[in-house]
Amino acid sequence: MNATIAGIVEHYRALSACDGDAFGESVEQVLGRHGTSLKVIEATSAFEVSPRVDWNKGSVVRLIYERWSPGGGLFYAGDSEGDREAMEVVAELGGLTVGVGPEAPSRPSRRLPDPTALSALLETLLHDLRESGRCG
């Protein structure tokens, strides 16, 4: 489980399909007790749970961009529906979005098959930045 100020992400990647289904039913039962006060997004082998408020990953990306105005471009990689809003904001602001894996949100700037390919892309980008003298 990953807890953040914004919510909780409960991963169940290590469970079998049968155990994953049972886990999902248990999560839905527990969360159902909270009525409509919580928002649940089913991601890749995970549940993203957050308060039902007027902000999301996209509004956080926008806030960071507006407060710290990066001199370079924006880049966001996401692997599940929980990343859709952030990717939309990054694209709106002219940044690069990368969908990773089969369950990535639709319409990213680019798609990669898996996290290994993302790692290779980031290593190549870092190498190119270092070669150009724009990164230490």
Secondary structure as GFF3:
##gff-version 3
##sequence-region A 1 136
A	DSSP	beta_strand	2	3	.	.	.	ID=ss1
A	DSSP	beta_strand	8	11	.	.	.	ID=ss2
A	DSSP	alpha_helix	17	32	.	.	.	ID=ss3
A	DSSP	beta_strand	38	43	.	.	.	ID=ss4
A	DSSP	beta_strand	46	51	.	.	.	ID=ss5
A	DSSP	alpha_helix	57	68	.	.	.	ID=ss6
A	DSSP	beta_strand	75	78	.	.	.	ID=ss7
A	DSSP	three_ten_helix	81	83	.	.	.	ID=ss8
A	DSSP	alpha_helix	84	92	.	.	.	ID=ss9
A	DSSP	beta_strand	96	100	.	.	.	ID=ss10
A	DSSP	beta_strand	110	112	.	.	.	ID=ss11
A	DSSP	alpha_helix	115	132	.	.	.	ID=ss12
###
